[in-house]
Amino acid sequence: MNFNYQLKLSRRRKTVAISVKPQGIVVHAPYGICEKWLNGWLLSKQAWVEQKQQLVAEKQAHTGEQQLEWVNIYGKPYALNFGATMSFIDHQNNCIHLKSLLTAQRNKQVSEINELLTSELIGYLEERLPYFEALMGSKYKILKVRFYKRRWGSLSSKGVLAFNCALTCAPKWVIDYVIVHELAHYYVMAHNQAFWDIVRRYYPEFKKAKTYLKEKIEIIQ
């Protein structure tokens, strides 16, 4: 192979994937994978990797930054269509239409994407929150959805329930975990054993969802 890469192993992962970014190449693989098989598989992907590296380099040279091509919605990649007459998420064709032009500044594109993610997540939360409120007996007063750089959600002592619009990129079962996590703070504000016991009661596979958020969701900035 003519490329260097960083190998990230996960006990939860069942498949192998390659991520080509300006910072370098990352190979995601499950623990216990056969090293000989992996080397052979990577060798078969060399031409594809070189092509992706060239595209990344060309886009960086043209824009000065990594060009956005797609965004995950509920865990599935949606292609970006620039220069549309209106902004909307097309679930039928797995596409996000943006009014921003391809040549627009990245922060303008990201801002428009976050507006769409916010609207989409509000719709999902309004559908799911009543179920989990009734199930857990938790209460909140105000729902907020906005972009956060370093947190997925929160519940304040004043009853303000907030979620990061970037959660829209995660599968719905992961979003449900964050809902349970934040509603559990109605009873315990700290992340102590009592808190995690509540989370486990209403979302037994919370560790799987936590790992997904940590390893697979990248907040677009």
C-alpha positions, 0 to 999 in steps of 0.5 A: 500500500502507498498510503499511511492510515490510522487504525481505530478498533471498536468492539461494537463495529462489525464492518470495516470502513475507510474515511479520507479527510484532509487530516489523513486516512482513518480505517475503522475496524472491529476488534479481533480482525485478521490483520492479513485479511485487512491488509489485503482488503486495504490493498484492493481499495488503494486506487479508491483511496488515491482518487479520494485523496486527490478530490480532497486536495483539489477541493481544499485548493479551490475553497481553502477548506474541506468542501461539504458533500453530504450530511447524515440524517438519522444515520443515513448519508444525504447528498447536498444539492446547492443553489436550490430555490428553497432549503429542505430535506428530501427524505424520499431521495436522501438529499438536502437542498440548500439555497447556498451556492457550492462556492459559498463560504462554509460557515454559510452552508453550515448555518443553513444546514443547522437550520434544517437539522433544527426543524427536523429534530424538533419534529421528532422530539415533539413526537417522542417526548410525550412517550418518554415523559409518560414512561419516566414520569419526568417533566420539563417546561421549555424545549430548545433545539440549537447548535452546541459544540460540546454537548448533546443535550441538557435539562436545567433546574428551571425545566429548560430541556435543550438538545443539539440540532446535530443529533439529527445526524444520529439514528433515531435509537441514539436520539431516544437515548439522549432523550432518556438521558436528559429526562433522567436529570429530572430526578438526579442532576449529577452523573452518579450511579443513581443517575445511570441506574435510571438511564439503564432502567429506561434504556438498557443499551445506553452504552451502545448509544454512547459509543455511537455518539462518541465514535460515529457522529462528527459535529459539522462546524 
